[in-house]
């Protein structure tokens, strides 16, 4: 496990986050600090608010209350005369560029090759010359084990390969933080391993990560800290050995019993 | 000699005169169609983007425009632009008036086609784009619109075929297109059957390849969507 620096200010600070869709309160006051280099697994039943928490961190969903800081900088808001004011989608772009997000459904761009999928944001967002963006993309595809697929379109790739391209695409922006939103949930069982292996490599390299997952053994293995969420709150958090071996809360125990028996 | 045989005899005799004259009109028809398509597509794109704007007033203006244009006969629009404007001192050339009149209606159709195309692109595509740090405009330009294009091409081709035929309407404002050329020829020769049949044949010769192209594109682009 890589060292985690708790003396530095947190890479991510989430303060009292509330989010509701219509009448349904999905997040009911979530606060968490993530240190630089820390790997956090978020587990819990579906509907617990895990994905919504991740999506709020990069403001794909705008929370109704609470604040998010990335490396000390407010995300999605600015302060004006002591008040918090929401910023436009356009002004969100530079801060989103510092966070990589990997989606359950991959969301690769189907009209672009694997290489173009990875190169487009360094080229268009960071302004790198095309050749430089493509050489960065090609290195990253190599890193995720897809150097032979650079010119393949997504529809020609397996789910596991698509998700590895998606990870390379997020890494191409050299993010400070990676958000994995159930990255293996849409994959056939035999393809899950190759994606988890890539995430494991990133973990070893010290990438700060928030990982929403249903892969309990993976979570136990990779995470420095595990958050158990249910019904819009963090019910329990702690080191993986505590959460998985000796959970304090009855809801955590019930959830783990249910998923580990399957 | 039967009327039928006589019809053919005259048609063949007059063909060397009629055909070049009508083809000159057909060329204008193609020019009006092309120019209108460009106007309709560009203005239609603006209308479609207005409907997606966070400024709600833009969406309302766009929706109202589309509703109005689809409710008013294009002939009326055309007369307002050509005769109406002339009466208050703005005399547009008939070609320009034709392109504006047809383009104003066409933009309403193209806006709906483009809007449907944009909506056909999964919202996850836009999310992935902005999560990489693209602005909404970059996400639209580099990710959403190129994919929407695959959905837009076939209905646009169908609209173009309709447009090619609808250009006949602008003969009423003296734009020298195919039907106007035909009418002129009829008034000079008093041979309506020959002239109009030949005219119909020229319209068919222009529309049919377009319809085949539309069909081909539809089949080809629907793969993988």
Interface residues (C-beta under 8 A of the other chain):
Chain A: X58 X60 X89 X90 X92 X93 X94 X96 X97 X98 X99 X100 X101 X103 X105 X107 X108 X109 X110 X111 X120 X121 X124 X125 X126 X155 X166 X169 X170 X173
Chain B: X54 X122 X124 X125 X127 X128 X129 X130 X131 X132 X133 X134 X135 X136 X137 X138 X142 X143 X146 X147 X150 X224
